[in-house]
């Protein structure tokens, strides 16, 4: 998939406080509320926002509730140095309609045959940034980020294909038990970069160099037996996760590149980067055919 790089608005530099609010309503239960607060006072500046969105959805069983928040405070003791601390938060609850084959979708794109599929993905990112201007043309940048996040799913799995009905069993008078999945992410990233602008025969050139260190872990748990209900319930109702794996990754990457401008319309950017990556996995995975649990290391 693609990547969208969101450039978050900075604090207004000419006022101590600024408040913005936007409220939007639309079809299919859409409600969107955006509120921000920011300002600058002497050597301190701050900016924060919170956005809440909810909707029922055009297709049945496709409801959404989501809250996104951000806060940043920055201290600039001199013209050469500034340091900032920021926190990003995401909380959501998504109902996933699914359950339509290609033929059913072609006949009625609004059809939905699943009402018990739910997903949420709580994200928390804390970041420290610092910038020091060594000279008018050269600056040093540091960014350190801590990520503690997750992905949780409770759903009627697609065993048998999307055309497999999700209906109440007349014998038990209940739905089949849903499947529960959990993924947990923890990582820390530190990146130190230097950026320098210089000229060759009056033409501007740019040199960039740095080093990146990443240490992360991920827990993947799949196949847990969940409830026979329809609400957002992530509890296990029998046994443990048949798939329970711990992944870890260490990455160290120094790099250097230079943009050479040849005239006003043409440039060349040679670069050099070295990657050190160490990955490991351990845990248990059930072999359904053999009926045993396999140790992985």
C-alpha positions in Angstrom: 0.0 0.0 0.0 0.9 3.6 -0.2 2.2 5.9 2.5 0.8 9.3 3.4 3.2 11.7 5.1 1.2 14.1 7.3 2.9 17.3 8.1 1.3 18.5 11.4 0.7 22.2 11.8 3.1 24.0 14.1 2.2 26.5 16.9 1.3 30.0 15.8 4.4 32.2 16.4 2.6 35.5 16.8 0.0 34.8 19.6 0.0 33.2 23.0 -3.3 31.3 22.3 -5.2 30.2 19.3 -8.3 28.0 19.2 -9.8 26.3 16.2 -12.9 24.2 15.9 -14.6 22.4 13.0 -17.8 20.4 13.3 -19.1 18.3 10.4 -22.2 16.1 9.9 -23.2 14.0 7.0 -25.1 11.0 5.6 -25.0 7.6 7.2 -24.5 8.9 10.7 -21.3 10.8 9.9 -20.1 13.2 12.7 -16.6 14.7 12.7 -15.3 17.1 15.4 -11.9 18.7 15.1 -10.5 21.0 17.8 -7.0 22.5 18.2 -5.2 24.8 20.7 -1.8 26.3 20.2 0.3 29.4 20.9 3.8 30.8 21.6 5.0 32.7 24.7 8.6 33.9 24.8 10.8 30.8 24.5 7.9 28.2 24.7 5.4 27.1 22.1 2.7 24.4 22.1 0.2 22.9 19.7 -2.4 20.2 20.3 -5.5 18.8 18.6 -8.2 16.2 19.0 -10.4 14.8 16.3 -13.4 12.5 16.9 -15.2 10.7 14.1 -18.2 8.3 14.1 -20.4 6.9 11.4 -22.9 4.1 10.8 -21.7 3.4 7.3 -23.1 3.1 3.8 -23.0 -0.7 4.0 -24.7 -2.4 7.0 -22.4 -3.6 9.8 -19.7 -1.0 9.0 -19.8 1.3 11.9 -16.7 3.4 13.0 -15.7 5.3 16.1 -12.3 6.9 16.1 -10.4 9.4 18.2 -7.1 10.9 17.1 -5.1 13.3 19.3 -1.7 15.0 19.2 0.2 17.3 21.6 3.6 19.0 21.2 5.5 21.4 23.5 8.7 23.1 22.3 11.4 25.1 24.1 13.8 27.4 22.1 16.3 28.9 24.5 18.4 30.4 21.6 18.3 31.0 17.9 20.6 28.0 17.5 18.9 25.3 19.6 15.4 24.0 20.2 14.0 20.8 21.7 10.4 19.4 21.6 8.4 16.6 23.1 5.3 15.3 21.3 2.7 12.5 21.8 0.4 11.0 19.3 -2.7 8.8 20.2 -5.1 6.8 18.2 -8.1 4.9 19.5 -10.7 3.3 17.3 -13.4 0.6 17.1 -14.3 -0.6 13.6 -17.1 -3.0 12.7 -16.2 -4.9 9.5 -19.1 -6.0 7.3 -17.3 -8.5 5.0 -18.9 -11.9 4.2 -19.8 -11.3 0.5 -18.5 -13.4 -2.4 -17.5 -11.7 -5.7 -20.9 -12.7 -7.2 -22.8 -11.4 -4.2 -20.9 -8.1 -4.3 -21.6 -7.7 -8.1 -25.3 -8.3 -7.5 -25.5 -5.8 -4.6 -22.4 -3.9 -3.5 -24.2 -2.8 -0.3 -24.8 -6.4 0.9 -23.3 -7.6 4.2 -23.4 -11.1 5.7 -21.3 -10.5 8.8 -22.4 -8.6 11.8 -19.9 -9.8 14.5 -16.5 -8.7 13.1 -14.7 -6.1 15.1 -11.2 -4.5 14.9 -9.4 -1.9 17.0 -5.8 -0.7 16.8 -4.7 1.5 19.7 -1.5 3.5 18.9 0.7 5.5 21.2 3.8 7.3 20.0 6.1 9.5 22.2 8.8 11.4 20.4 11.7 13.7 21.5 13.1 16.0 18.9 16.1 18.4 19.0 17.8 20.7 16.5 21.1 22.5 16.8 22.2 24.9 14.2 26.0 24.6 14.1 26.3 27.4 11.6 24.1 29.3 9.1 24.3 26.4 6.6 24.7 23.4 8.9 22.4 21.8 11.4 22.3 18.7 13.6 19.0 16.9 14.2 18.0 14.2 16.7 14.7 12.3 16.9 13.9 9.6 19.4 10.5 7.8 19.2 8.9 5.2 21.5 6.0 3.3 19.9 3.6 1.1 22.1 0.7 0.0 19.9 -1.5 -3.0 19.0 -4.0 -4.5 16.7 -7.0 -6.6 18.1 -9.5 -8.6 16.1 -12.6 -10.6 17.0 -14.4 -12.1 14.0 -16.2 -14.9 12.3 -13.3 -16.3 10.4 -13.5 -16.9 6.7 -13.0 -20.7 6.9 -15.1 -22.1 4.1 -15.0 -18.8 2.2 -17.0 -15.6 2.6 -20.1 -17.4 1.3 -20.1 -19.6 4.5 -23.1 -18.3 6.4 -22.8 -16.8 9.9 -26.2 -18.0 11.3 -27.5 -19.2 14.6 -27.3 -23.0 15.1 -30.8 -24.3 15.8 -29.4 -27.0 18.1 -27.3 -24.7 20.4 -29.4 -21.6 19.7 -26.1 -19.6 19.4 -23.7 -18.5 16.7 -20.4 -20.3 16.3 -17.6 -19.1 18.4 -15.6 -16.3 16.9 -11.8 -16.1 16.5 -9.7 -13.7 18.5 -6.4 -12.3 17.4 -3.9 -9.9 19.1 -0.8 -8.2 17.9 1.3 -6.0 20.2 4.1 -3.7 19.1 6.9 -2.1 21.1 9.8 -0.3 19.5 12.3 2.6 20.0 13.9 4.4 17.2 16.8 6.9 17.5 18.0 8.9 14.5 20.8 11.4 14.4 21.4 13.4 11.2 23.5 16.3 10.0 22.4 18.5 7.1 24.8 20.9 5.4 24.3 23.4 2.5 27.3 24.6 0.6 28.1 26.0 -2.9 30.2 24.9 -5.8 30.9 27.8 -8.2 27.9 29.6 -6.8 25.5 26.7 -7.2 23.8 25.4 -4.0 24.6 21.8 -2.9 23.3 19.7 0.0 25.1 17.0 2.1 23.1 14.8 4.4 24.5 12.1 6.7 23.3 10.2 9.7 22.8 7.0 11.6 19.6 5.2 12.7 19.1 2.7 15.5 15.9 0.6 15.8 15.0 -2.0 18.4 11.5 -3.5 18.2 9.4 -6.5 19.3 6.0 -7.8 18.1 3.7 -10.3 19.7 1.4 -12.2 17.4 -1.4 -14.3 18.9 -3.9 -16.0 16.6 -6.7 -18.6 16.6 -8.1 -17.9 20.1 -11.6 -19.1 20.8 -13.8 -16.1 21.4 -17.4 -15.5 22.3 -20.5 -16.6 20.5 -22.0 -13.1 20.9 -22.1 -10.2 18.5 -20.5 -7.4 20.6 -16.9 -6.2 20.7 -15.4 -8.9 23.0 -11.7 -9.8 22.9 -11.7 -12.3 25.8 -10.7 -15.9 25.3 -13.4 -18.4 26.3 -11.4 -21.6 25.9 -7.7 -22.5 26.1 -4.9 -20.4 24.8 -3.8 -19.0 21.4 -2.8 -21.9 19.1 -0.4 -19.4 17.5 1.7 -17.4 20.0 4.9 -15.9 18.6 7.4 -13.3 19.7 9.3 -11.4 17.0 12.3 -9.1 17.6 14.3 -7.0 15.3 17.5 -4.9 15.7 18.5 -2.5 12.9 21.5 -0.2 12.7 21.9 1.9 9.5 24.5 4.6 8.9 24.0 6.6 5.6 25.4 9.5 3.7 24.2 11.2 0.5 24.9 14.4 -1.4 22.7 16.3 -3.9 24.8 17.9 -6.6 23.0 20.5 -8.6 24.3 21.0 -12.1 22.7 24.2 -13.3 19.1 25.1 -12.4 17.3 22.1 -13.8 19.4 19.0 -13.3 20.7 17.3 -10.1 22.4 14.0 -9.2 22.1 12.5 -5.7 24.6 9.6 -5.0 24.2 7.9 -1.6 25.7 5.2 0.5 23.9 3.2 3.2 24.8 0.2 5.3 22.1 -1.9 6.9 22.6 -4.3 9.9 19.5 -6.3 10.6 19.1 -9.0 13.2 15.7 -10.7 13.4 14.5 -13.6 15.7 11.3 -15.4 16.4 10.3 -17.8 19.2 7.0 -19.2 20.5 4.5 -21.9 19.6 2.5 -22.7 16.5 -0.1 -25.4 16.3 0.1 -28.0 13.5 -3.6 -28.6 12.8 -2.9 -31.7 10.6 -0.7 -33.4 13.1 -2.6 -32.2 16.1 0.5 -31.0 18.0 2.0 -27.7 19.0 5.4 -26.9 17.5 8.1 -24.9 19.4 9.7 -22.2 17.3 13.0 -20.7 18.1 
